[in-house]
Each structure stands twice: as C-alpha cells, then as structure tokens.
Amino acid sequence: MARFLRPSVKTFISSHLRMSSDQLGELGKGAGKGGGGGGSIREAGGSMGKKQAAEEEMYFKRKEREQLAALRQHHQEEIEHHKKEIERLQCDIDRHKGKIRKLKHDD
C-alpha cells in the first residue's frame, strides 16, 4: 500500500527538473524568468552564456547520477543486511524447533 502513496524517485526528480526548467527561460539567453540574474556572463547572453548554461546542466546531471548511484548502493546494502538478518532469524527458529523436538522426545 505504501508504494502507491510514494512517487518513485525518478518521477520526483524528473518533475522537479521540469518545473525548475520552466523558470529558466531559454538557457544562455540572459537572466531567467525567476528575476535573479545568472551572473554577468549569463546576463550578457550569447555563446558564452550558452556554454555556461550547458556546463551547469551537465554539472547538475552528473550530480543527479552520483546521487542516484549512492541511493542504489544504499538500498543494495540494506537488502544485504536484511538477507543476513533473515538467515540469522531462520537459524534461531531452527534452533528453537530442535529444542521443542528434543523436549517432545524426552517425554
């Protein structure tokens, strides 16, 4: 049930990027729609502004990939931890079942 309530990480990130990109205007064409300037090079526009905008986009895409990779790694570690915990608990169950069998046998 919980998985139906939470949007996936990818959906969240892509919708967030779409919303933020709507406020940018055309990349490299001076200040964005948000009212803040992007620095003197971006405000001037032209090829330098487009280059800076492209570099910024690449930086954030790279950061996003790194974050997603770290999140995947974290989930893999959690899965491994839970598998080990299941094995440990299964051993405890088997040990207790053995004790019960022994008690029944001793009767």
Secondary structure as UniProt FT lines:
FT   HELIX           2..5
FT   HELIX           9..22
FT   TURN            23..24
FT   TURN            27..28
FT   TURN            33..34
FT   HELIX           40..44
FT   HELIX           46..106
//
